[in-house]
Amino acid sequence: MAQQIEQTRTKAAREGSPWTGLWAVVLKEMADHLTSARMRILEILIVLTAGGTIYTALQSLRENIGQDRFIFLRLFTTARDPIPAFVGFLLFLVPLISIALAFDAINGEFNRRTLSRLLAQPIYRDALLLGKFLGAFFTQAIVLTAIWLLIIGLGLIGLGLPPNVEEVGRSFLFLLATIFYGGIWLALALTFSITFRQPATAALASIAVWLFFTVFWEILADLLAQVVRPVRIGFPQEILAQAQLAQTLGRFSPNTLYAETMVALLQPSVRSLGFLLPSQLQGAIIGAPLPLGQSIILTWPQLTGLIAATILLFALGYVLFQRQEIRA
């Protein structure tokens, strides 16, 4: 009788929603990530980096207390030789964290011969893949939020004054952009984890793509712009068209989208992320900060691009995972 009841429960679970078991997978993945030695090493690295950069920034900013309206935002962008600004470190650290969280998410289950056992439970492929992605995504969000709170706390102690409402709003939007910037590399590493059976191959492929967009894509975009829109006579219109095409091609890189979002949110005086003609600046007070709403409108295409790239890469991994054959 007990066996029949258990069979009935299993059958009901299998015939239920395709997301059955999703949150069990999410919580299990988060627990594994947050307690792993890999994550602790990355957390120590980020805390040391944040502490060092904020300490040097505070040494420079104490002289301007009361003179700068957005002094808290400068905690993220102020650099002092030989240590760069904290946002400069984020461009390198966030992709590494994301890749470290997901490069062995699926192929690790294959190699341990546990994937077929997982799917033998009342857990669908949809729930398993989304659960692994969300578990890593939430783990990354927790780590970045903790670092954000650490910087705010160090700023309160070091500067002796609280941030205003607009500074909190801008820095929070910057945090969201950072989380989704990491989500792109997380989805990419997850896709490579599905494609390649060896975790080392998936990790190397993910790092290779990151290095390509970090080092080579901007050079390639300039070369493509020179080929597609060559400057034949030297008219200003030709030079401007080539520069605009190079900028558009450069925005296919997640690094460029994130960097432009970072600049517009953390530097309120930035009025445009493209080229501005003198006629477009008529009536504008140069150097005056933009309101938060205008900065959001300015960065909306970049924020949308970061979110859309995350969704598209996860959708690609989802299709590949659904088509894979899993044998016991």
C-alpha atoms as one frame of an Amber mdcrd trajectory, in Angstrom:
protein
   0.000   0.000   0.000   2.776   2.405   0.921   4.555   1.593  -2.336   1.415
   2.357  -4.327   0.992   5.702  -2.535   4.620   6.626  -3.304   4.172   5.664
  -6.968   1.021   7.785  -7.126   2.871  10.799  -5.650   5.739  10.400  -8.089
   3.360  10.137 -11.032   1.464  13.217  -9.895   4.689  15.173  -9.559   5.842
  14.129 -13.006   2.520  15.116 -14.555   2.528  18.480 -12.785   4.197  21.750
 -13.677   7.485  21.603 -15.609   8.928  23.804 -12.859   8.412  21.152 -10.182
  11.493  21.070  -7.978  12.816  24.421  -9.241  13.333  26.044  -5.839  14.810
  22.875  -4.379  17.506  23.065  -7.069  17.987  26.812  -6.529  18.478  26.473
  -2.777  20.781  23.473  -3.181  22.949  25.317  -5.733  23.134  28.435  -3.568
  24.157  26.376  -0.547  26.855  24.618  -2.577  28.211  27.871  -4.007  28.224
  29.857  -0.780  30.027  27.107   1.137  32.521  26.108  -1.556  36.239  26.844
  -1.254  36.164  28.369  -4.758  33.635  30.990  -3.668  35.492  31.801  -0.456
  38.682  32.500  -2.384  36.802  34.825  -4.750  35.090  36.572  -1.841  38.418
  37.200  -0.093  39.858  38.567  -3.333  36.911  40.936  -3.845  36.892  42.147
  -0.230  40.618  42.891  -0.330  40.200  44.694  -3.648  37.236  46.727  -2.423
  38.929  47.582   0.847  42.147  48.692  -0.845  40.497  50.823  -3.526  38.034
  52.468  -1.120  40.809  53.238   1.374  42.856  55.027  -1.288  39.728  56.826
  -2.562  38.932  58.058   0.948  42.426  59.557   1.251  41.671  61.716  -1.801
  38.042  62.551  -1.023  38.417  63.782   2.569  39.701  67.094   1.229  36.488
  67.684  -0.770  33.910  66.897   1.936  31.136  69.492   1.730  32.239  70.723
  -1.700  31.103  67.825  -3.881  27.390  66.991  -4.061  28.053  63.426  -5.240
  31.051  62.561  -3.123  29.749  59.053  -2.337  29.606  58.184  -6.038  33.260
  59.128  -6.324  34.096  56.266  -3.966  33.495  53.961  -6.934  35.379  56.002
  -9.543  38.286  57.690  -7.748  41.709  56.210  -8.494  45.047  56.919  -6.888
  48.347  55.615  -8.249  49.197  52.796  -8.313  45.695  51.461  -7.481  42.912
  51.985 -10.070  39.291  52.782  -9.240  36.999  50.073  -7.902  34.885  50.052
 -11.072  38.017  49.217 -13.039  38.456  46.073 -10.964  34.805  45.126 -11.474
  35.295  44.874 -15.239  37.697  42.003 -14.568  36.391  40.466 -11.346  32.699
  40.124 -12.225  33.256  37.954 -15.343  35.699  35.756 -13.423  33.176  35.233
 -10.614  30.418  34.385 -13.088  32.547  31.944 -15.062  33.764  30.284 -11.847
  30.151  29.736 -10.736  28.838  28.118 -13.924  31.576  26.540 -16.046  30.975
  23.070 -14.534  27.257  23.341 -13.744  26.072  20.717 -16.265  29.175  18.857
 -17.450  30.146  18.344 -13.794  26.910  16.413 -13.318  27.714  14.388 -16.433
  31.197  13.533 -15.218  29.948  12.552 -11.770  27.203  10.458 -13.414  24.563
  12.195 -11.316  22.578  13.994 -14.041  20.464  10.974 -14.948  19.784  10.373
 -11.254  18.648  13.950 -10.806  16.281  13.762 -13.751  14.953  10.426 -12.497
  13.490  12.414  -9.585  10.329  14.497 -10.054  12.466  17.304 -11.505  12.143
  18.342 -15.133  15.000  19.471 -17.356  13.496  22.965 -17.416  13.539  23.213
 -13.625  17.043  21.750 -13.366  18.641  24.151 -15.844  16.785  27.241 -14.615
  17.479  26.249 -11.017  21.213  26.000 -11.660  21.225  29.363 -13.419  19.152
  31.108 -10.744  21.198  29.530  -7.955  24.419  30.938  -9.406  22.716  34.242
 -10.318  21.356  34.774  -6.800  24.711  33.808  -5.289  26.469  36.376  -7.434
  23.809  38.971  -6.551  24.308  38.302  -2.818  28.085  38.704  -3.125  27.849
  41.938  -5.132  25.197  43.368  -2.814  27.395  42.598   0.189  30.309  44.415
  -1.478  28.026  47.366  -2.308  26.908  47.585   1.333  30.539  47.303   2.444
  31.501  50.284   0.296  28.566  52.331   1.599  29.525  51.427   5.178  33.179
  52.318   4.666  32.085  55.597   3.115  29.893  56.405   6.113  32.789  55.738
   8.484  35.486  57.414   6.406  33.574  60.495   5.223  31.411  61.003   8.290
  28.249  61.909   6.356  25.417  59.891   4.797  24.724  59.664   1.068  21.785
  61.620  -0.310  18.770  59.978  -1.948  20.031  60.461  -5.500  23.416  58.921
  -4.668  21.692  55.867  -3.192  19.473  55.561  -6.261  22.355  55.887  -8.713
  24.572  53.447  -6.853  21.695  50.942  -6.554  21.045  51.097 -10.301  24.775
  50.619 -10.816  24.547  47.514  -8.625  21.695  46.138 -10.758  23.672  46.802
 -13.949  26.672  44.993 -12.429  24.508  41.979 -11.524  23.166  41.665 -15.070
  26.630  42.256 -16.518  27.697  39.220 -14.520  24.563  37.421 -15.698  25.807
  37.579 -19.284  29.025  35.737 -18.444  27.092  33.388 -16.184  24.763  32.402
 -19.030  27.736  32.090 -21.402  29.616  29.776 -19.034  26.443  27.727 -18.508
  26.017  27.371 -22.269  29.601  26.184 -22.661  29.064  23.814 -19.745  26.248
  22.252 -21.773  28.223  22.223 -25.024  31.497  20.755 -23.741  31.759  17.649
 -21.576  35.049  18.689 -19.952  34.844  21.509 -17.357  38.353  22.711 -18.230
  37.337  23.174 -21.875  34.202  25.084 -20.881  36.206  27.345 -18.551  38.861
  28.060 -21.195  36.218  28.782 -23.848  34.418  31.207 -21.524  37.653  33.003
 -20.614  38.631  33.153 -24.308  35.341  34.883 -25.212  35.778  37.308 -22.328
  39.349  38.150 -23.408  38.184  38.580 -27.014  35.618  41.207 -26.046  37.957
  42.827 -23.514  41.090  43.111 -25.667  40.313  42.570 -29.344  36.722  43.602
 -30.047  37.344  47.357 -29.893  40.251  47.009 -32.332  38.146  44.836 -34.648
  35.250  47.319 -34.505  37.550  50.165 -35.603  38.904  48.068 -38.491  35.412
  47.075 -39.635  34.292  50.704 -39.521  37.249  51.732 -41.677  36.372  49.048
 -44.235  32.621  49.674 -44.328  32.733  53.488 -44.048  36.108  54.598 -45.426
  37.083  58.278 -45.331  37.705  59.056 -49.012  37.869  62.839 -49.157  38.064
  63.852 -45.524  34.734  65.607 -45.113  33.568  65.935 -41.498  30.448  63.940
 -42.390  32.590  60.979 -43.474  34.725  61.078 -40.317  31.622  61.339 -38.127
  29.869  58.466 -39.924  32.904  56.208 -39.491  33.228  57.084 -35.795  29.510
  56.452 -35.200  29.706  53.061 -36.931  32.742  52.095 -34.823  30.880  53.110
 -31.685  27.803  51.102 -32.717  29.886  48.006 -33.422  31.718  48.443 -30.126
  28.390  48.263 -28.288  28.036  44.631 -29.274  30.522  43.994 -26.469  29.069
  43.541 -22.959  32.098  45.388 -21.599  31.207  48.504 -23.604  27.556  48.411
 -22.554  28.518  48.039 -18.914  31.208  50.740 -19.082  28.790  53.247 -20.640
  26.132  52.435 -18.033  28.706  52.848 -15.293  29.862  56.234 -16.609  26.345
  57.665 -16.977  25.154  56.501 -13.542  28.222  57.278 -11.465  29.108  60.574
 -13.188  25.944  62.722 -13.257  27.626  65.425 -15.350  27.740  63.081 -18.385
  25.055  64.272 -20.799  25.529  61.830 -23.668  27.084  58.454 -24.411  27.599
  59.269 -28.076  28.911  62.179 -30.103  27.599  65.658 -29.335  27.669  68.469
 -31.864  28.042  72.091 -30.685  24.490  72.808 -31.884  23.162  70.139 -29.547
  24.702  71.858 -26.515  22.920  75.180 -27.028  21.179  76.196 -23.816  22.865
  73.496 -21.756  25.018  74.339 -18.754  28.260  72.469 -19.271  29.168  70.380
 -16.235  25.734  70.636 -14.607  24.574  67.236 -13.288  21.662  65.490 -14.947
  18.685  64.453 -12.811  18.461  60.749 -12.004  15.500  60.278 -14.342  17.447
  61.717 -17.289  20.429  59.488 -16.545  18.119  56.449 -16.507  16.742  57.444
 -19.913  20.315  57.918 -21.139  21.399  54.438 -20.023  18.135  52.625 -20.809
  19.397  51.127 -24.128  22.550  49.840 -22.414  20.615  48.372 -19.470  18.160
  46.736 -21.879  21.063  45.317 -23.860  22.641  43.755 -20.749  19.343  42.138
 -19.712  18.530  40.988 -23.257  21.972  39.421 -23.727  21.545  37.464 -20.489
  18.136  36.154 -21.589  19.298  35.260 -25.117  22.356  33.351 -23.908  20.278
  31.439 -21.382  17.721  30.648 -24.110  20.531  29.276 -26.299  21.749  27.051
 -23.461  18.152  25.954 -22.781  17.672  24.809 -26.390  20.988  22.948 -26.398
  20.204  21.249 -23.094  16.756  20.151 -24.238  18.252  18.494 -27.309  20.964
  16.620 -25.440  20.657  12.897 -24.896  21.065  11.839 -21.278  21.727   8.179
 -20.635  21.824   6.382 -17.339
